[in-house]
Amino acid sequence: MSINVLTATNVGSLLSMSLSGVVAEYGGWPLVFYFFGACTVVWFIPWLLLAYNSPHDHPRISPEEKMYIISELDAPHNKVLVLVLAAIILKKSICSVSLGQLITHHNANTSKIWLSVN
């Protein structure tokens, strides 16, 4: 599931960057904001009608599916996986590399923006 979300985020960024240039060329840069604002409203309305906070609240899933989802949410293997991942991520070697990448990436982006302004 998380792979699909990450892929959709990348595809969304790619499409929005590509469309922004086309929209700005035909309608100017303010139209880019209006266009994506309208797309957000159009996307939000079905999401508001179809998304629910929990399986208990969802009216269109079967009782079997609801029980399956609830049992998977409470499954012990999920808790073990989280503990294993936390133990791996919090190791000094992994944490220091991740922190180093975060600092380097932030500084590079800040420098890039500062250099382009000046």
N, C-alpha and C positions, 0 to 999 in steps of 0.2 A: 504494500500500500504506500509506504513512504517513498519508494522508488518512483511510483506513478506521480506522486505529488511533486517530487523534485523535477521530474521530467516535464510535467505541465508548467512548472514555474519557468524553466529554461525556454520552453517553446513559447510561452506567453511573453517573455522578455524579447525573444527574437522577433515575434510577430508585431509586438507593439513598437519596437524600435523601427522596424521596416515600414509599418503603416504611418508612423509619425512623420516621416519625411514626405511621404506621398500626400498626406492630409495637409501638412504645412505648405506644401508647394501649391496646392489648389485653393486653400482657404486662409492661409496665413497661420502664424504660430498660435493665436488664441483658439483657433478651431480645433487644434490638437487636444486641448483641455476639455472643450465642449464635447468632442467626439468620444473621448474615453470616459467622461462623466456620464454620457448617455448610454454607453455600453455597460457601465457599471450598474446603472438603474435597471436596464433591460435584464441583466444577469441576476440582479438582486431579487426581483419579483418572483421568478420561479423558485429560487433558492429559499425564499421566505415561506413559500407555500409547501415545499417538499422536504425541507430539513427539519429535524426534531432533535431535542436535547438528549433523549435517551430512547432505547428500544421500547420502554414501557409506554411512552407517549405516542409512538408511531402507529397510525391507524391501519396502514396498508401492508403490514407484514404478518405472516401466519404465526400462530402460537409456537409451532415447531421452530421456525426461524428465530423468533424472539428468544426462546429458551436456549438455542444454540449460541446466539450472540452473547447472552448474559453468562452462560457457562464458560465461554472462551475469555470473557473479560475477567472472570474470577479464577481462571485456571492457574495452578501453581507454576507451570512452566514459564508463564509470562513474568512472574516475579523473580524466578531464578535467572532468566535472561537479563532482566534489568540489573540485578545484582552483579552478574558476570560482566556486563558492559560497563557498569560503574567502576568495577575493580580495574578493568583494562584502561578506561579513560583516565582514571585518577593516578595511574602510575606516573612517576616522575618523568620518565623519558617521553611518554606520550603527551603529558600535560605541558612540559616545557617546550616541545616542538610546536604544539598547537598554540600556545601563548606567544611564542616567537613569530609564528606565521601571522597571527592576529595583529601584533604590533607592527610587523613589517608591512603588511597589507594596508593597515590604516595610515601609516606614515607615507607610503608610496602614493596612496590616493590623495592624501592631504597635500603632498608636495606637487602632485600633478595638477590639482585644482589651483594651488597658489601660483604655480609657474604659468598656467594658462591665463590667469587674471592679470598678472604683471607682465 
